[in-house]
Amino acid sequence: MKVAVGSRNKTKIGAVENVFKSISPQIVAIDVPSGVSAQPFSDEETMRGAKNRAYQALVETDSDIGIGLEGGVMETGKGLLLCNWGALKLKDGTELIAGGARILLPEEISEGLRKGFELSHVMDEYTSKHDVRSNEGAIGIFTNSLVQREEMFTHIVKLLFGQYLYSSQKES
């Protein structure tokens, strides 16, 4: 089985590897456009980015499964929350989606996002680190490393793979 990941970000690839290792697939990572803003600003936009990445990864690699993972933020009455979505796409058109953890971002981070900066840029500046999004992610920083970005995306991929297994059993 060939599984394509619509990103070369190591946390997203690691999440897919963590979940799919039991079936020993060939995993292919490919940079594909999300088709949404560089910083998605709603559940809908973030979900659409994940779906677009899954579809493009599937088509561009001729894989059996395409996986798209997208991080974004969503405005609430309490402030901006992190939001994360994943999509799994099959050649027959089947599409599965799953969402992940949410936490409230500090207002100083939210201000930068509202000014048009990407979370990755704001986090690198805030932490004085380089490439936070390929490591612990904002979720890792703001949970004091109790939840890392790869772990958060692993949970989403588990939800996707579990739905895939359930629907496969139902069909047999």
N, C-alpha and C positions, 0 to 999 in steps of 0.2 A: 504494500500500500504506500502511495506517495501522498504526503501531506505538505501543503505549501503554507507558509506564514507570510502574510503581507507586510513584512517589515524586516529590517536587519538589526533592530534594536535587541541587544542581548537579553534583556529581561523578558521580552515577548517570546523570543525563540526558546529561552530556558523554560518558560511556562508551558509551551507546547511539548517540549522534550520531556518535562516532568510527568505530564499526563499521558502522553502517547507511548512512552517507553515500554509499556506492557505488551504492545503489539509489534514492536520493533519496526516502525515504518521508516521509509526514507523521508527525511525532513528537509525541505528546501526553503530557504529564506530569500525573499525577493523584495526590493524596495518598490512599492507601488503607491500611487497617489491615493490619498484618502477621499479626495473630491469635496472636502469641507474646509473650513477655515483652519489655518495653522493652529489656532487655539479654539477648539469647539466650545460654544457657550451655552449648550443646553443638552438635555438627555437626547432629544431627537437628533440634533446635529452630530453628537458623539456616536450614537447608534448608527446613523447613516455612514459615518466614516468607517466604522468597523465592518459594516455590510459591504461597502465599496471595496475595502481592502481584501476581504475574503473572496469576493467575486473576481477581482483583478488577479489575485494570487492564483486562484484556481485556473483561470483562463490562460494566463501568461506562462504557466508551467505545465499545463496539461496534467494536473494532479487529480487524485481521487477526491481529496478534501482540500478546501481552502479555508484558512483561518484568518480572521481580521480582528485585531485588538486595538482599541482606541481609548485614550484618556482625554477627559475634558473637565469642564466645570459647569455648574448650573446655579443660577441665581435663585435664592429663596428669601423669605422674609427675615431670616436670621443672618443672611450673607451668602457668600459663594461656597458651595460644596464641591469637593472633588467628585467626579463621576467617571465610571469606567464601563465600557461595553465591549462585548465580543460577539462575533458572528462566525458560524460554520456554514459553508456552502458546499453543496454536492453537484455533480454534473447533471443530475436529473432535475435541477432547479430547487431542490429542497434547501431551505434556509432556516437555521436555528439561531436564536439570539439569547444572550444572557447578560445581566448587569452585575456590577460588583459593589464593593464597599463604598461608603460615602463618609467623609468627615468635613467639618467646617474648617475653612482656611482662615488663618489670621488676617485681620483687616489690612495689615501692611502688604501682604501678598496679594490680596484681592484688589487693592488700589492699583498695583502695577498691571494686573490683568485687565482691569477696566480701562486703563490708558492704552491698551492695545498690544501689550507685550505678551509673549508666550510664557506659559508656566515654567518651562525648562530654563528660559533666560532669567526669569525672576528668581527662581530657586538657586541657580548658580551664583547669582549676585548676592542673594540673601545669605547663603551658606559659605560664600567664598570658596566654593568647590567647583570642579569642572565636571560637566556631564552627569549631574545628579540623576537625570531620567534614565540613564543606562545603568544605574546602580541602585541605591535605595529608594529613589523617587521621593516626591513630596510626602507620600504616605509614610515612608520610612523616617523622614525627618520629623514629621509631626506626630508620630506614634512612638518616638524615642527608640526606633529600630525594632519595635515589637512586631510590626507588619512591614515587610519589604515589598517593593513594587513587583518583583517577580512572583512573590507569594500571592499577592492580590490578583495578578493576572492568571496564576495557576488555578486559583479558585474559579475564575470565570471559565477557563478552559475545561475544568472538571465539569462544570455545569453544562457546557456545550457537548462534551464527549458523552456525558451521562444521558443527555437527551438523544444523541445519535445512537447510542447502544439500545436505549429503550425503544426507539422507533424501528431499529433494525430487528429487534426481537418480535415486535408486534407484527411485522411484515412476514416473518417466517412461520 
